[in-house]
Amino acid sequence: MKPISFKTLAVATALLCGAATGSVLAEDKVAERTEGKTPAYPGIPADSLEKFGGQAGVDVWVDDLFYYILADNRINQIFNTHGHVQRQMALNKELESMVLGGPGRYTGASMSAAHAELGITVTQFNAVVEDAYLACDAARTPYHVCNQLIAALAPFERAIVTK
Amino acid sequence: MKGLKGSKLPVRRCAALLATGMALLGGSAHAGILDFYNDGKVLATPGVSMTDGAGGGGITPWAVITGYETRDGINADFHYTYVNLPNYSLNSLGAAVGFYDRVELSYAYDILPTGSTFNTIGLVSNAVGGLLSSPTLGPILSGLGLTTGNQLAGGVDPWNTTIKMHVVGAKVRLIGEAIYDSDNLIPQVSVGGFYKWNENKVLLETLQAAKSKDWEAYASITKIFFPVSTLLNVTARYTGANQTGLTGFGGPDGDHKKVRVEASLAYLLKKDTAIGVEFQQHGHNVDGRNVTLGGGLDLTSLVNNPLLGPTLKGLGVDSALVSTLTQKESNWYDAFVAFFPSKNLSITMAMAYLGQITFTPNQVGYYISLQTSF
């Protein structure tokens, strides 16, 4: 194998950074969308929603998620202050089904529109991720299936976290 | 504040200042002074501490920044790693701080007891040293550059040679999201460097390394593929290290820095458990090399010397013995399981396949690492 020179390494790193910066500046079609399965790498498996228990399984998961969120003193104030917890839950049931490739419609606002005024930090976003895993445990959703939903929701971090 | 002003004794003034400081820290944990503390990363996502001290896998630095802090704060961790090998045991102690999920600073102290590995060098140097006082052979050795016994110690403390190396490191995250950007293939990219200084200069000269202190630079890319619960890291490290620097840097022909490839592949079994494998390419700076005494006198030439050879052979130092002192370096592999019972503790266990280290082949052993984060 031909050895890689230090210069090659430096140039490759710079090119990679340049390419990434370019793509970030482009319009964020994935994080701003309100329809369609998340185009994750590698793809979300076709049977993901089914493994989640279908729409009924997603509904149970969202109920569990909000149980943990509202019990989580790091973030429950945000949800309570924002209000309309029942509506948030209903929209989440639509959203989670949508990102996994479900047939239903998501009727809410885009993630950036819905969170614009909230000043959400990545620390708070991660707290919800931790509650999402707890909800998977509660719903007995296998961890690797849970990660498919995590992958499907992860890009929304770019729209939700504004601080 | 009376204590501060009133006391003339510097010690007492310091104590008063310290007490005031503690009171400030303790009293305002929720308002201001400790606001930089953060442990908001999701469990297991910072990885563990590698033996050079950086955040990563067991032997490879990753593009993730160490500690549980997000971009909202600071977090620190400490590690102790023990690797048990047939002829060595590696102890790595270290501390690292992650700043705003952007910059990482680390320190590690690697201690490598080598058991009896280098005792043959001690035996040979004693035999050669004994000849220095010989009226016939002494002058020959002097002619070869060996004049005093202490040049022959070889840096070896019989039965108790321990190699010690300090490593300071820094890493900066440049671009990319290892975790959130599951919809693109752009990895998280970080660059970093280490400065390593090894305390066993004389032994490293005996092992023909060019340097006992050197720097390394690396670029790492990390991406977690959540749909398949898999993390991939690839690191290119520009280094001339022999056995990560534990046996020095470079060889007889210079420091030989090259880009070497490392990789870690981890499968996330559950949110607090990961299994995986790692690979680290190593150099061949001293492969096939013997050892030298007194700063450059090759043992092979010594036993082949027509005047010295027969006497040395009589003392048990022949080419067969010297050939057991032929060095080789192998690529490193490991297979690990890491547990994260909480954000304050991780426990990593691994089998390490480190091949030949200096003269001793088949260095396969177990690795255990504890990391605590605050």
Interface residues (C-beta under 8 A of the other chain):
Chain A: P3 I4 S5 F6 T8 L9 A10 A12 T13 L16 C17 A19 A20 T21 S23 V24 V30 T38 P39 A40 Y41 P42 G43 I44 P45 T121 V122 T123 Q124 N126 A127 V129 E130 Y133 Y143 H144 N147 Q148 I150 A151 A152 A154 P155 E157 R158
Chain B: N38 G40 K41 V42 L43 T70 R71 D72 G73 L174 I175 G176 E177 I179 Y180 D181 S182 D183 N184 L185 I186 P187 V189 V191 A217 A219 I221 F225 F226 P227 V228 S229 A236 Y238 K257 K258 V259 V261 L268 L269 K270 K271
